[in-house]
Amino acid sequence: MRHPVPTSLLALVLLHPYSPILAASSSESSEPKDLKPCTIYNPSNGNFYDLNTITVHPLENHKKAHKDDRIESWHARGWDYGTNFTMNFCAPVIEDLSKDGVEGLKGDAARNVSAFYRSGDKTYSIGRVSTEPLFRGRKLTLNYTDGSPCGSEPTRLTTRREKDHDKDDKDSDSDDVKHPKSHPSKPSPGRKSTLISFLCDRDSLAPKAHISFIGASPDQCTYFFEARSMAACGGVIAAQQSLGPGGVFGVIALIAMAVYLLGGIAYQRTVMHQRGWRQLPNYTLWAGIFGFLNDVFIILTSSCARIMPRRRGYNQLPTSGRGRRDDEANGLIDSYEEEY
């Protein structure tokens, strides 16, 4: 007695030729390549992050602003620093800084400012464009560097607490004259930079991004911000597969058809002991469908043959007059036979 082939083993045999395709598609989705600027993939949680959704772009000429379009860059309140900050994500600010100029920057460097603040009548850059976010541990961050020069007294902002201590410093100046102290040499001036830390915010009623100023380094060369946005929540990257959605569906359909056909043949042959065309699964059903389609085809072809014009040629001659003459001839023969 023959034993039926296990379905799981048959499916494994059928799926084996397609395993390289499925493995390639899964590996490409887990390790994406050629990411767009301002995007990053976190392998620890498998999420894809796209900060382009919160980038502010300048409006095109003669284009009417939509209610959701921003006409200015993002802003952060400086609180006790006496000034506010303006920035953009992965792109220069859309404000025109060429009129007033940027301290310590000229030419293209002044046009690639991604964050700045104003103090009096001067504009200071705190970082130029960067389109490469990165993870520090679990924190998604974006770093802007090469801003205006820093480290010298004219570029420093004075906080309210520092202003309160100015009086005490003036009082101690007289003591310093009497008892001079040695001061270390001033380091060479550097460049201002910005570090932005992103937090996930799924509030649909909140703006696309909310930026908070955290603080600055003692030499005011580095500024720290926190940005809350849904863009920092991450999502699933669209798989960059060699096969498109239609191709993947086609492969799955072919596998299903192969399993149905070969599995049905194996069952009909080993269990039902069928031979010939009756080995096909659901032979009666498919034969009925084929017969129905055959009848429909014959009906359509016969209908089309009646509609199509006939070829010109010899036509059948009318037989009404000839039949009349034959009847007359038959009558004469009958009368002749009666007379004789």
C-alpha positions as CSV (number, residue, x, y, z in Angstrom):
1,M,0.0,0.0,0.0
2,R,1.3,3.4,-1.0
3,H,1.4,6.1,1.7
4,P,0.4,9.7,0.9
5,V,3.1,12.3,0.7
6,P,3.1,14.7,3.8
7,T,1.8,18.1,2.8
8,S,4.5,19.9,4.9
9,L,7.3,18.0,3.1
10,L,5.7,18.8,-0.3
11,A,5.4,22.5,0.6
12,L,9.1,22.6,1.7
13,V,10.2,21.0,-1.6
14,L,8.2,23.6,-3.6
15,L,9.4,26.6,-1.6
16,H,13.0,25.6,-1.8
17,P,13.6,27.1,-5.3
18,Y,12.1,30.5,-4.1
19,S,14.1,30.6,-0.8
20,P,16.9,32.8,-2.3
21,I,14.3,35.4,-3.4
22,L,12.5,35.5,-0.1
23,A,15.8,35.6,1.8
24,A,17.1,38.5,-0.4
25,S,13.9,40.5,0.1
26,S,14.0,40.0,3.9
27,S,17.7,40.9,4.2
28,E,17.2,44.0,2.1
29,S,14.3,45.2,4.3
30,S,16.3,44.6,7.5
31,E,19.4,46.3,6.3
32,P,18.4,49.1,4.0
33,K,21.0,50.6,1.7
34,D,21.4,54.0,0.0
35,L,19.3,55.9,2.5
36,K,18.1,59.4,1.6
37,P,19.7,62.4,3.3
38,C,18.4,63.2,6.8
39,T,17.2,59.6,7.4
40,I,18.6,56.9,9.6
41,Y,17.9,53.3,10.4
42,N,18.2,52.0,13.9
43,P,19.2,48.3,13.9
44,S,18.5,47.9,17.6
45,N,14.7,48.3,17.2
46,G,14.3,48.0,13.4
47,N,12.8,51.5,13.1
48,F,13.4,53.9,10.3
49,Y,13.6,57.7,11.0
50,D,13.0,60.4,8.5
51,L,13.6,64.0,9.6
52,N,12.7,65.4,6.2
53,T,9.1,65.6,7.3
54,I,9.9,68.5,9.7
55,T,12.2,70.3,7.3
56,V,11.0,73.8,6.4
57,H,11.3,74.6,2.7
58,P,11.0,78.1,1.2
59,L,7.9,78.7,-0.8
60,E,8.3,78.7,-4.5
61,N,7.7,81.9,-6.5
62,H,4.1,82.8,-7.2
63,K,2.9,79.9,-5.0
64,K,0.1,80.5,-2.5
65,A,0.9,79.4,1.0
66,H,-1.2,76.5,2.3
67,K,-2.6,76.6,5.8
68,D,-0.1,73.9,6.9
69,D,2.9,75.5,5.2
70,R,5.4,77.4,7.3
71,I,6.6,80.8,6.2
72,E,9.5,80.9,8.8
73,S,11.9,78.5,10.4
74,W,11.5,76.9,13.8
75,H,12.0,79.0,16.9
76,A,13.2,78.2,20.4
77,R,12.8,80.6,23.3
78,G,16.1,81.4,25.1
79,W,14.4,82.3,28.5
80,D,17.1,83.8,30.7
81,Y,19.6,84.2,27.9
82,G,17.9,87.3,26.6
83,T,17.6,86.1,23.0
84,N,15.7,83.5,21.0
85,F,17.1,80.9,18.6
86,T,16.0,80.1,15.0
87,M,16.8,76.9,13.3
88,N,15.9,74.4,10.6
89,F,16.4,70.6,10.3
90,C,18.7,69.3,7.6
91,A,18.4,72.5,5.6
92,P,19.4,76.1,5.9
93,V,17.0,78.5,7.6
94,I,14.6,80.1,5.1
95,E,15.2,83.6,6.6
96,D,17.5,85.9,4.5
97,L,20.7,86.5,6.4
98,S,22.6,88.2,3.6
99,K,21.3,91.7,4.4
100,D,22.7,91.9,8.0
101,G,25.5,89.4,7.4
102,V,26.6,86.6,9.8
103,E,29.6,87.1,12.2
104,G,32.7,85.3,11.0
105,L,31.0,83.7,7.9
106,K,31.1,84.8,4.3
107,G,29.9,83.5,1.0
108,D,28.4,80.0,0.9
109,A,29.1,79.5,4.5
110,A,26.7,82.4,5.4
111,R,24.0,80.8,3.2
112,N,24.3,77.4,4.8
113,V,23.4,78.4,8.3
114,S,20.9,76.0,10.0
115,A,20.7,77.7,13.4
116,F,21.4,81.3,14.5
117,Y,20.5,83.9,17.1
118,R,20.7,87.7,17.1
119,S,22.3,89.8,19.8
120,G,21.9,93.5,19.3
121,D,22.5,94.3,15.7
122,K,24.6,91.2,15.1
123,T,23.7,87.7,13.9
124,Y,25.6,84.7,15.1
125,S,25.5,81.3,13.5
126,I,25.5,78.3,15.8
127,G,25.9,75.7,13.1
128,R,25.8,75.0,9.4
129,V,23.8,72.4,7.5
130,S,24.1,68.7,8.4
131,T,22.0,65.9,6.9
132,E,23.4,63.0,8.9
133,P,21.5,62.3,12.1
134,L,23.0,59.7,14.4
135,F,22.2,57.7,17.5
136,R,24.1,58.1,20.7
137,G,22.9,55.0,22.6
138,R,19.1,55.3,22.2
139,K,19.1,59.0,21.7
140,L,18.5,60.3,18.1
141,T,20.6,63.4,17.7
142,L,21.6,65.9,15.0
143,N,24.8,68.0,15.3
144,Y,25.5,71.3,13.6
145,T,29.1,72.6,13.5
146,D,31.3,75.4,12.0
147,G,29.2,78.3,13.2
148,S,30.5,81.8,14.1
149,P,33.7,82.1,16.1
150,C,33.4,81.6,19.8
151,G,35.5,81.8,23.0
152,S,36.0,85.5,23.0
153,E,34.2,88.0,25.2
154,P,32.4,89.9,22.4
155,T,30.6,86.7,21.3
156,R,29.4,85.7,24.7
157,L,25.8,86.2,25.9
158,T,25.3,87.3,29.5
159,T,22.6,85.5,31.5
160,R,20.6,87.1,34.2
161,R,22.6,85.3,36.9
162,E,25.8,86.5,35.4
163,K,24.5,90.1,35.4
164,D,23.7,89.7,39.1
165,H,27.2,88.7,39.8
166,D,28.7,91.6,37.8
167,K,28.4,93.9,40.8
168,D,30.2,91.5,43.0
169,D,33.0,91.2,40.4
170,K,33.4,95.0,40.3
171,D,33.7,95.1,44.1
172,S,36.4,92.4,44.0
173,D,38.4,94.2,41.3
174,S,39.9,96.5,43.9
175,D,41.1,93.5,45.9
176,D,42.6,92.0,42.8
177,V,44.7,95.1,42.3
178,K,46.1,94.8,45.7
179,H,46.6,91.1,45.5
180,P,47.1,90.2,41.8
181,K,46.2,86.7,40.7
182,S,47.7,84.7,37.9
183,H,45.3,84.1,35.0
184,P,45.8,81.2,32.4
185,S,46.4,82.1,28.8
186,K,43.2,82.4,26.7
187,P,42.6,79.5,24.3
188,S,42.3,80.1,20.6
189,P,38.7,80.9,19.5
190,G,36.7,77.9,18.1
191,R,33.4,77.7,16.3
192,K,29.9,77.6,17.6
193,S,28.0,74.3,17.3
194,T,24.5,72.9,18.1
195,L,23.4,69.5,19.4
196,I,19.8,68.6,19.1
197,S,18.3,65.7,20.9
198,F,15.0,64.3,19.6
199,L,12.1,62.9,21.6
200,C,9.1,61.0,20.3
201,D,5.8,63.0,20.5
202,R,2.7,61.3,19.2
203,D,0.3,64.1,20.0
204,S,-1.6,64.8,16.8
205,L,-2.8,68.2,18.0
206,A,0.8,69.4,18.7
207,P,2.9,71.1,16.0
208,K,5.2,69.0,13.8
209,A,8.1,70.0,16.0
210,H,8.5,71.8,19.3
211,I,12.1,72.9,20.2
212,S,13.2,73.8,23.7
213,F,16.5,75.4,24.6
214,I,18.3,73.4,27.3
215,G,21.5,75.3,27.8
216,A,25.0,76.2,26.6
217,S,28.5,75.3,27.5
218,P,30.4,77.7,29.8
219,D,32.4,79.1,26.8
220,Q,29.1,79.4,24.9
221,C,30.5,77.4,22.0
222,T,28.0,74.6,22.2
223,Y,24.2,74.9,22.5
224,F,21.9,72.1,23.5
225,F,18.3,71.8,22.3
226,E,15.5,69.2,22.7
227,A,13.1,68.7,19.8
228,R,9.8,66.8,20.3
229,S,8.2,65.5,17.1
230,M,6.4,62.5,15.7
231,A,9.3,62.2,13.2
232,A,11.4,60.9,16.2
233,C,9.0,58.0,16.8
234,G,10.3,56.0,13.8
235,G,8.4,53.7,11.5
236,V,8.9,51.0,8.9
237,I,11.0,51.6,5.9
238,A,9.6,50.8,2.5
239,A,11.4,47.6,1.4
240,Q,13.8,48.3,-1.4
241,Q,13.4,44.9,-3.0
242,S,14.5,43.7,-6.4
243,L,10.9,42.6,-7.0
244,G,8.1,45.0,-6.7
245,P,4.7,44.4,-5.0
246,G,3.3,42.9,-8.2
247,G,6.3,40.6,-8.5
248,V,6.1,39.4,-4.9
249,F,2.3,38.7,-5.4
250,G,3.1,36.8,-8.6
251,V,5.7,34.6,-6.8
252,I,3.2,33.8,-4.0
253,A,0.5,33.0,-6.5
254,L,2.8,30.7,-8.5
255,I,3.8,28.9,-5.3
256,A,0.2,28.5,-4.3
257,M,-0.8,27.1,-7.7
258,A,2.1,24.7,-7.7
259,V,1.2,23.4,-4.2
260,Y,-2.4,23.0,-5.3
261,L,-1.6,21.2,-8.5
262,L,1.2,18.9,-7.4
263,G,-0.5,18.2,-4.0
264,G,-3.8,17.3,-5.7
265,I,-2.2,15.1,-8.2
266,A,-0.3,13.2,-5.5
267,Y,-3.5,12.8,-3.5
268,Q,-5.6,11.6,-6.5
269,R,-3.0,9.2,-7.6
270,T,-2.0,7.6,-4.3
271,V,-5.3,7.8,-2.3
272,M,-8.0,7.8,-5.0
273,H,-6.0,5.6,-7.5
274,Q,-7.0,7.9,-10.4
275,R,-5.2,7.8,-13.7
276,G,-5.0,10.0,-16.8
277,W,-6.7,13.4,-16.7
278,R,-8.7,12.4,-13.6
279,Q,-5.5,12.7,-11.5
280,L,-6.0,16.5,-11.7
281,P,-7.5,18.0,-8.5
282,N,-11.3,18.7,-8.9
283,Y,-11.3,17.2,-12.3
284,T,-15.1,17.2,-12.6
285,L,-15.2,20.9,-11.7
286,W,-12.6,22.0,-14.2
287,A,-14.1,19.7,-16.9
288,G,-17.5,21.4,-16.4
289,I,-15.9,24.8,-16.6
290,F,-14.0,23.9,-19.8
291,G,-17.2,22.5,-21.4
292,F,-19.1,25.7,-20.5
293,L,-16.4,27.9,-22.0
294,N,-16.4,25.7,-25.1
295,D,-20.1,26.1,-25.6
296,V,-19.9,29.8,-25.1
297,F,-17.1,30.0,-27.8
298,I,-19.2,28.0,-30.3
299,I,-22.2,30.3,-29.7
300,L,-20.2,33.4,-30.2
301,T,-18.4,32.1,-33.3
302,S,-21.7,31.0,-34.9
303,S,-23.3,34.4,-34.1
304,C,-20.4,36.2,-35.6
305,A,-20.5,34.0,-38.7
306,R,-24.1,35.1,-39.4
307,I,-23.3,38.8,-39.0
308,M,-20.3,38.6,-41.3
309,P,-21.1,39.3,-45.0
310,R,-20.9,36.4,-47.4
311,R,-18.6,36.3,-50.3
312,R,-19.9,37.2,-53.8
313,G,-20.3,34.3,-56.1
314,Y,-22.9,31.9,-57.5
315,N,-26.2,32.0,-55.8
316,Q,-28.8,29.3,-55.8
317,L,-31.2,29.7,-58.6
318,P,-34.9,30.1,-57.8
319,T,-36.7,26.8,-58.1
320,S,-40.3,27.9,-58.0
321,G,-40.8,28.1,-61.9
322,R,-38.9,24.9,-62.5
323,G,-41.0,23.0,-60.0
324,R,-44.2,24.2,-61.7
325,R,-43.0,22.9,-65.0
326,D,-42.1,19.6,-63.5
327,D,-45.6,19.3,-62.1
328,E,-47.1,20.0,-65.5
329,A,-44.8,17.4,-67.1
330,N,-45.8,14.8,-64.5
331,G,-49.5,15.6,-65.2
332,L,-49.2,15.0,-68.9
333,I,-47.4,11.7,-68.3
334,D,-50.1,10.5,-66.0
335,S,-52.8,11.4,-68.5
336,Y,-51.0,9.7,-71.3
337,E,-50.7,6.5,-69.2
338,E,-54.4,6.6,-68.5
339,E,-55.3,6.8,-72.1
340,Y,-53.2,3.7,-72.9
